[in-house]
């Protein structure tokens, strides 16, 4: 599961019950009926105490998205049905996100910018710096109760230097899945409340039985994809930059950062409780196959685990490191790209639609993620039938998640990720890799 986590943070899957016969189910089929809950919580635009939304003036809105999922076209169709004076269209770039930002920037440079564009958290700062995204603060502040209805983390991850540039459709909190049956058979205790990194290693050691890849049993994964690496760094009290909100200087050689990175490497290479890429390559998903005790993943993976793991299982919060409980906000959202010479009213109406009951009613069943509207997430998401029994853990994670460092350009991510992976494959120690990358990272920061 860890190997697919970055992909899932961008395009994720299922909000289903254990017996759901199809991938897409109606929100009203869940206990409590989410459709009604959205209306009560959001008032159609995100705040229960707002005045009724006024119809936008006649116009058009173009939305660029990064995949071919038909749910996005349904969202646009529903918006146009409810706002017949505004025609919403969707341009889809598939099947990968890789060329998406390049095409978006080319459209802006060529004067053919869309009104709205899908966004990943790591894109926000670079595309703000390139003047692709436009702030929405003035528009949002006119809507009484609108911003207050969202989780703070769901807004902070779309802010750059205090300005807000879009809204996340949903959140993907990171939690730890655990195979209760496998832990019990190994004599290991279940992750206790407030568990720690030390307990993480202890449980993993009790479960792990490394050996022939075809039959080996692993205690845990090592969550080493880019978004997850920062969990270990922050949990040890470290940081890669002097300031995560506005990085100016590389700080990745400090001992706490090195310790966090080395902890992940040791799970793979020293303790041998987590499978390396070579161990995992021919084996498929080791956790859902019942051959891995713990797995760090996002809440949306619940659907896959329900379908594929034939054992008793549950979820736990991320463990606490030596300094903190660290988790990074993952999501899928839409940014405001409307050119300054175009009337933003239609685009704003559509963006509000995405973040409230009408739009979410279409796409949340498809992706199974946590709503970013607090009242809906906390009252309805945990009411799905088990497993897992501890669904509330997923929404509670929203209280300690923080945005990833707001790097000014995408090259910074590529340089850092290459350094991280050199550590986790045993090519370099954490100290050596961070020392080696210090100069090129500082050069990129200076050039930004």
N, C-alpha and C positions, 0 to 999 in steps of 0.2 A: 504493500500500500504506500509506503513512503516514497517509492520510486515514481509514483504517479501523482504525488501531492501537488507539485507545481502546476501540472496540467489541469487538475481538478479545481485549483484556485481560480482558474480562468473559465472553464466550461464544465460544470458539474452535473449531477445526475438526478437522484430520486428522493422524493419525500413520500414514502409509502408506508402502508401497514404490512405486517408480516404476511397477510393473506392476499395482498393486492394482486389482482390478476394481470394488470397492465402497468406500464411505466408511468402513464399519466392518469391521475385520479383527481376527482373534484375536491376542492377544499371542503365543501359542505359535507363530504362523506366521512370526514374525520370526526371524532367525538367533539361535540360542542359546536360544530359547523363553523369553519373559519370564515366563510363568506360573510356571515352576520357579524362576526367579531371584528373583521376589518372595517366594516361600516361604523360600528360603535366606537372603535378605537381611533379611526383615522378621519372620520367625517368626510371621506372622499379625497382629502388632501393631506392627511397626516396629523391633524390635531383635533381632539374631540370638542374643543371649545371654539372652533373657528366659525366664522360666518359661512353660509352656503357659498360654494365656489361659483364665481361668475363665468359664463361662457366666454371663451377667448374670441377675439375678433376674427373675421374670415382670414384664411391664410393657408399655408402649407408648412409641413415640417418633414425634413429628411433625416433619417437616423442610420448611421453606419454601424454595423455589428460584425463580429469576427468569426462567426460560424454559420452553418447552413441550417441550424435547428429551426423547424417550422414554427416553433412557439413564438418567435419574435414577430413573424408576420401576423400571427393571431393577435398579438398585443396591439400592433398598429391598426388592425381591422377593428378591434374593440374600441380603441380610442376614437376612430373616425365615426363609428356608430353612435358613440355618446357625444361626440362633438362634430356634427355633420358639416359645420362650416369650415372645418380644418381638415385637409387631406394629409394623412401621414403615410409616408413610404419608407421602406427599409431596403438598404443596400447591404448585401451580405458578402463578406470575404471569407472563403472557405478553401481548404479545411483547417488551415493553421493560422495562429496569431502572428507568425513571424513577419509576413509582409504588411501586416495591418497598419502599423505606425508609419511605415514608409509611404504607403498609399495615402494615408490621412494627411501627412505633411505635404505631399505633392499636391493634393487637392486644395489645401489652403494656399500654397504658393501659387497655384494656377488660377485662383479665384473661383474655384468650384467647391468650396468648403461645405460640408453638411451642417445642419443645425445642431446635431447631437452625435456623439460617437461613444461607443463602448470603451471602457477603460479597465486596466489592471492597476492595482495599487502602485506597482513599480513604475508605471508610466506617468503618474500624475506630475511629479516635479519636472521631469525632462520636457514634457509637452506644454507645461505652463511656461517654462523658460523659453521655449520656442514660439510662444504666443499662439499656440494651437487652441488651448482651453481658455474660456472666459469666465470671470467670477460671477457668482449668482447671489452674493450676499444681499444686494439691494432688493432683488426680487423675493428672496426667501423671507426677509424681515417684514415684508408687507403681509405675510400670511401668519396671523396670530396663532401661536402654539405649534407651528409647523416644525421648526428645528428642535423644539423641546421634546417632541415625540420620538426622536431617534436616540439610539445609544450614542453616547459621546464618541466612542471609538469609531463609529460608523460615519461620523462627520470629520473627526480629526484626520483620518487617513486620506480625505479629499481636500485637506487644507494645505496651502503653501503660504508661509509668512502671514498667517492669520486670515487669509482669504479662502473662501469655499468655492470649489470649481465643479461640483457635481454631486450625485447621490448614488450610493450603493444600492443595487437591487436587493441584495441579500448578503448575509455574512456567513463565513465558514470557520467557526471557532475550532481551534485545535484541541483535541482531547486524547486520552490514551484508551484504546480498546484492549480488553484483556479476556483471555479464554479461561473462564472459571474452571472448566473441567480439566484442562491441562495443568493449571496451577495446582489444583487439588491433588491430582495424580502424582505431581512432583513433590508434594509436601510443602509447597510454598504458600504463604499467606496472600490473601487478596490485597491490592493496594489500599492502605488505610487512609482515613481522612487526614489531609495535610501531609501526605507522604513526601519523601525527600529523594534527591538524586541518589543518596547512598542506599536507600531502600529499593530504588529502581534497579541498581546493580545487584543487590542481594537477591531479589526475586528472580532476576534474569539468570543468575548463576545457578540457582536451584533448578530451573527449568531446562537450561541448555544441555544438550547432548550432541555436541558437534561430531562430525565424522564424514562418512560417505554422503555427498550432497543429496543423493536420492532418498536417504532415510534420516538424515540429521534433523534434530529438533533444536530450535533456537529460543533463547529466553526473551528476546526483544528485537526490534529493528533498531538501527541507528539513524535517526531522522536527520539526514544530511543534505536534502535538497535545499535550495537557496533560502526559501522563506523560513525553514525550520532551524537553520544553523544559528540564527540570531536568538532563538529561545535559549540555547545553552550558553551563548555569550552573555546575554543579559542576566540569566539565572546565576551566573558566577560573578556578576557585578561589573562586567566588562562592556566595552563599546568599540566599534570599529572606527568611529569618527569622534571628533571633539564635541560635536553637537548633532544629534540625530535629526533635528528639525531643519537645520541649515548648516550642513557639513562644510567645514573650511580646511580641516587638516586630518590626516590619517592618525588614528590612535590605536591601531590594531596590534601594536607590539607590546602593549601593557600586559602585565602578568595575568590579570583576571580574564582578559580576552583569550590569551593563549591557553589558559586552564580550561575555559569552556570548549574551545576547539579540540584540545587534546582529550577531553572527556569523551567526546563523540568518537574520535579516532580509536581510543582505547576499547570502547565497546566492540569495535570491529576487529582490532589487531592485537590487543593485549588480553583482554578478558575472553575474547572469542565467544561472546554471548549473542552477537548479532551477525547476520549473514552479510558477507561482502557481495559486490556485484557478481563476482565469479561464482560464489556459493548459490546465489539466487537465480542466476540466468536461466537455467533449464527447468526451474521448479515451479514457475507460475507464482500465484499469490500464496505465500507460505502461511500467512495468518488464517485466511479463510480455508486453507487446506488442513488446518488443525495442527500445524507443526511449528507454531510460534506463539509464545505466551503473551507478549505485550506488543502493541503496535501504535505508534503515534500517527494520527491522521486527523482529517477534518470531519466535522459532524455529518456532512453529507455522505460519508462512507457507510453510515448506518444502513442505507438501503442495500448496498452490496453485501454487507456482513449478514444481514437478515436472510438474504437469498442463498448465500453460499456456505456459511459456517454451520456445520452440523454438530454443534456443541453448545453448552451453556456459556453465555458471555455477558459482558456489561461494559460500561465506560467509566473512567475516572478522570478527574482534572489532571492537568499537567503537574508533574511533581515540582517541589520547591528545590531550587538549587542552593548553594552555599550563601547566596545573597538575596535571592528573590524568586518569585514564581513568574517566569517569563513566557509570554506567548505573543505571537504576531498576528495582526488583523489581516485575514484573507477575505477576498470578496470579488464580486463581479458588479460593475456599475456603469453608469453613463455620465459622461462629461458634457458640459455646455460649450459647444464650439461655434455657435452662431456668430457670423461676422458682425462687427460693430455697426455696419451700415444697414443691417436688416432688422426688422421689427422682431424683438425676441418673444413676443407674447405667445405665439403658437408653440415655440420650442419649450417655453417654461410650462405651459399647460401640459404638454406631453411628458416632460420630466416629472412633474408632480404626479401624473397618472401612473408612471412607472413605480413610484415609491409608495403608492396607496393601494386601497382595496382592488380597484378594477384591474390594474396591471398585474399586481401580485397574484391575483386569483388565476391568471393565465399561466404565469411562469413558475411560481413556487412549487406546484405539484411536479413539474418537470425536473426540477433540480434538487429538491429536498433540503434546501438550506434554511438557516435561521432567518426569519424576517428581521429587518433592521429597525422596524417600529417596535419599541419596547413593549407596549401593552399587548400586542399580538404575540410576540415571541414568548413572553413570560406566561401568558395565560393559555395559549393553544399548543405551541410546539411540544411542551412536556406531556401533553395529554394523549399523544399517540400511544397505542398499546405496546407493551414490551414484547420482546427485548428491544433495547436495553431497559432494565428497571430504573436506571439512574439518568433518564433523559434530561432532568433538570440541570445536570452537570454541564450540558452543552450550552444552555443559555446563560448559566452562571459564569461561564468562561468569558463572556462579553465584558465582565467587570474588570478583568485584569489584562485583556489584550491591548497592545499598543501598535501603532503603525510601524512599518519597516522604516529604516533610515531613509530620508527623503533625498535621494541621490540626484544630482543635477542632470546626469545623462546616463544613457543605457550602457555606455562603454564601461562605466564604473562597476556595474553589476557583472559584466562579462569577466573583467580582470579579477574581481574578488572571487567569483565562483570558481574560476580556474585554480586560484590559490587554495580555496577550501578543498576542492576535490583532490589536489595533490597531497593534502594532509590525510584524507580519508582513504586513499589508495596506498598509503605508506611510502610515497615517493619522498616526502619531506616531513620533518617534525613541524608542529604548529609554530614554534618559534622561528624556524628557518623560513617557512613559507610567508609568514607575516613580515619578517624583516626584508625579504626579497621583494615583496610587493609594495612596500612603503613608498619608494620613490615614484614608481609609475602612477600610483593612486594620487599622490600629492600633485603630480603634474596635471592629471586630469581635473582635479579639484581647482587648481590654479587657472586652468584654461577655461573653466566653465563660467 
